[in-house]
Amino acid sequence: MKHKILSIIGAGLLLMTAWSCREQSDELLAYDHNDAMVFGAAENSFAAKFNVMWNGLNQYYALWDFEAEQGVDWDAAYQEFYPQFAALDKRDKNNPVTDAELKELLDKFLGPLHDGHFHMAVKNHMTGSSVMCRPSDERFAKRDDYNTSEITFSLRYYADVAHGEIETDADGNPIVKEHATDFNTIYSAFYKTEGMGFQWMKARKKELDAKPSLTDYETFELQQIEDLATDLNQIGGHSIGEAIAMWNRLVIQYSFLNVPGFDYIDPAFYENGIGVKYALLKGNIAYFGFTGFELSSYLNDEECASIFDLSVPATQQHVNQMKEVWQSWFDAVQQLHKNGTLGGVIIDVRNNGGGNMDDSQYVVGSLVPAGGIHFGYQRFKRGTGRYEYSPLMPAIVGSMEQPHETITEPVVIMTNCFSVSMSETSALCVKTMPNGTTLGKRSYGAICALVDNEYNSFNYAGYIGVNGVTPVFGKVPSMASFTLDKKIIEAEGITPDIEVDFDIPLFNATGQDTQLDRALQFIRTGK
């Protein structure tokens, strides 16, 4: 009840500040994240939108002392930018505010903020469009390894027995497994896999075209195959969510064709779809790479059942294959360590955008002893005043509850400019391990975690507004993260112990991965 009363009072205060100069900003009370009173004026006023942003960040943002050290003066920002947003309200339909103008002003206002997760979406009521400001994007685009963010890392070069880099089983097959549930990979596999999907459609069309005459059904079938190919081409260019919906409609519409591999895709893969790969490299070096921290969605049975429709065979198959890849890596690490033959472990979080904090138990947490790893410190926003924070508290990644060995062999984690959030937390953990080494390029710099507004009962942080509903929506960090020496490295990222460039032309031409090569060299030689 107390928090509801505070929200109501806060809503009134924010409404007043929307139409007046800012006074006693540090005394403002928290407002509910979707209170109509707070956001009502912002529906048709740029000045009111500014006040929602400024006040919301003033209360929620967890890095104000750090920002002050970096030269950000939040009060001066109010004085400088409120008049500029207010001036936009004088424009009318004959001289509307363009999205480009609003974007430019948002970037100037919010661009100096350093949190890597933070972003703000503001509706331009004159155009009906939502304009996004994400300060970290501008820093990211200037990185020297920015182009690697689009690379799909692959083990194809190393899986070639001729290169001698992957251990083989009793039948001489390379020990490598991979699977993906993200839509782009499924879509790509549909087009490229021989005997399946589009390749099957091509072969069937060729077979029908070669016949001197066709039955009525064969004529119909040929036309439907051509129509399906056309409809599939329409999926490109849409968002992942829209693409999955379109795909599933086509699965139903053309089910009578019985195209192998043309299966229903669970919409949950939109949020929880990732790719995983495991390989046992020469010298019994166990490699595990994955594109997102959504392992819990597959490995935690209760969570898995709540996320996916497991009554659908295709979905169940995807889940089983994901489990199999991780389990193969985990079992190999554990058994080889017990046998005294484990050469080392490589964890690949390059281009891994982060995700679920619970996933840490399945990666670093599966290698360390009970009690986990103390890798840094954290503090939370515990009041509405700008500098009201909790004390610094130890940041610890827990050990996996499932019985496992403590790995003492070399552990290398590979990072690059798009290793984000939980990828960076994992890298900090490996840095802390006595047998751990970070390798590659500096990480993204988004280490402060985000939470939903359900945590507002004890932390003043979370979302400002409701995505797609309120005229302002912002994601704000729930806490400030510190290294073991109590430094904030937000926007800077984690500098690897061994810096290695990624040779894109070489990878594109041959599949050889210069960063993976260096990781193997380090584990094998210690240098």
Secondary structure, 3 states (H helix, E strand, C coil): CHHHHHHHHHHHHHHHHCCCCCCCHHHCCCCCCCCHHHHHHHHCCHHHHHHHHHHHHHHHCCCHHHHHHCCCCHHHHHHHHHHHHHHHCCCCCCCCCCHHHHHHHHHHHHCCCCCCCCEEEEEECCCCEEEEECHHHHHHHCCCCHHHHHCCCCCHHHHCHHHCCECECCCCCECEEEEECCHHHHHHHHHHCCCCHHHHHHHHHHHHHHCCCCCHHHHHHHHHHHHHHHHHHCCCCCCHHHHHHHHHHHHHHCHHHCCCCCCCCCCCHHHHCCEEEEEEECCCEEEEEECCECCHHHHCHHHHHHHCCCCCHHHHHHHHHHHHHHHHHHHHHHHHHHHCCCCEEEEECCCCCCECHHHHHHCHHHCCCCCCEEEEEEEEECCCCCCCECCCEEEEECCCCCCCCCCCCCEEEEECCCCCCHHHHHHHHHHHCCCEEEEECCCCCCCCCCCCHHHHHCCCCCEECCCCCCCEEEECCCEEEEECCCCCCCCCCCCCCEECCCCHHHHHHHCCCHHHHHHHHHHHHCC
